[in-house]
Amino acid sequence: MAFDPAYASIFPRTTRVERGRLSIGGLDAQELTRDFGSPLYVFDETELRETCREYVRAFTSRHAATEVTYASKAYLSRWMAAVAAEEGIGLDIVSGGELAVALAAGFPAARCHFHGNNKSEQELREALDAGVGRIIVDNFHELEMLDRIARALGAAQPIILRVAPGVDAHTHAKTTTGTLDTKFGFPISTGAAEQAIAEAQRLKGVDLRGLHCHLGSPLFDLEPYDEANAVMLPFAAEMRRKHGLELREYSPGGGYAAQYIRERPAPSTETYAEAVVSSFKRRCAENGLPLPHLFVEPGRSLVARAGVALYTVGARKEVEGLRTWVSVDGGMADNIRPAIYDAKYEAVVVNRADDEPAETVTIAGKFCESGDLLVKDARLPHTEPGDVIALPASGAYCLTMASNYNMSLKPAVVAARDGVARLIRRRETYADLLATDAWDEPAHIAPDAAR
Ligand SMILES: *Cc1c(COP(=O)(O)O)cnc(C)c1O
């Protein structure tokens, strides 16, 4: 039997199966785990760069004044930031830590947009010192704090206001963000968004460029983008009449779906771009607004497919007539999505990738929670301890949500390209676990040392 062609759109496009052995970026998957250890995350650089280019092309061909700003919370490392910089992609950051990693890679601060519902004063200062391009202001507390910091520095900081349009994107309750009952942004319906616009127009420390919303993710349907534009752009027109707001910049956020499993393909980048840009243009025209600069913010859809997680099979437990558990050497500490979102993944045995499935098993992690599983009811050939299982579409929200639960060591990460593997994150060691442990430090610590 041949490798199921339905996997072609889930694995990176350089994936090949020859004599049953799966390779990524020209590198044999099982040999990668031999060289770099297991579990291992492999990013296919060709896939990542091609996806970046698809995004830029799909949006700028429809509206030239579009910037793709990658939501780096999906996956960030210096390598990732460097690739984004080279591909002409901006970065959405949500913390001082993400900014620090971007800057350490030499990523231009002016192409960073700082989001988040509770940025600290320290983070805002760091962002302004670095020269971050936009602050996406989320609430009045932040607006006032930012104004004060910027005025002290003597310059008006370009900002965009995060607005809650009151649109339900019909995704998982834990990942919906555009409704009224959300912690993110100024709601329109309560008058808070209007008040924030009026206030921002008055403040000398900020330069209000436009409006932003983000509905949540992943949005397999296209309609919510138009529903949001149908609220946001009439609102912008009203704010122009009432408060003289010139909408120079606008962002309908991100949330473009990635394909995780064979049965649930995601719309293509072209499909999203067509839906988002045509709706945006139509709604601007309807409301007499000149077309603003557009920011689009893909996160998962830019990186998910480029990343493949590799795990090694260990223990097996058969509960007669109920379930067979196959445990692997990773799990919720490196990928918590199945545990918290019921996220679904495919699984392929990399050294027998075209074998017929022989059994239904649940792939369990090794961590001390019953909810720690990676794939429920996977159809796999019979596996033995030492076999390597690949989970495709693991590039987004796995490593960035990883923990040291059970004092586990976060896995190594390699970038694969044209048959060359480059280590971009080494596996953690026990020394890393102890690096921040301060038990044997002097008991009375001067306040400065505790920072
Ligand atoms: C998380 C986030 C995104 C990206 O979401 P994806 O589902 O990864 O595309 C975009 N914009 C904002 C403001 C976000 O918080």
The ligand as an ORCA input file, in Angstrom:
! r2SCAN-3c Opt
* xyz 0 1
  C      -3.429     34.592     18.277
  C      -3.690     35.781     17.454
  C      -3.618     35.692     16.069
  C      -3.316     34.429     15.323
  O      -4.233     33.419     15.519
  P      -4.017     32.090     14.665
  O      -5.168     31.236     14.949
  O      -2.766     31.465     15.146
  O      -3.951     32.520     13.251
  C      -3.793     36.848     15.336
  N      -4.066     38.020     15.938
  C      -4.157     38.143     17.266
  C      -4.442     39.457     17.870
  C      -3.973     37.032     18.071
  O      -4.070     37.145     19.405
*
